[in-house]
């Protein structure tokens, strides 16, 4: 019985505690995430270009290898820049996704 009264005594303390999340922290987090996305996109472009250069040097500047690696780098960059639209497209195609229409039930009467 003493344990229950101890728990009920601490419940109002938790409800009236002065823990607050400042809006400034949330704004800073959102801005940092947006800026980080831009930085990661720039890093992705840099990595793609370095990949093409590396493959060109490795193959002694064979034109076929350069074209194929440039196409691969282009697809990689396209995916990085369009990851949200790609996610939406894949989500629509998967069975059981939230955006799919729910079949109507027929009333048995």
Order of alpha helices (4+ residues) and beta strands (2+ residues): alpha-alpha-alpha-alpha
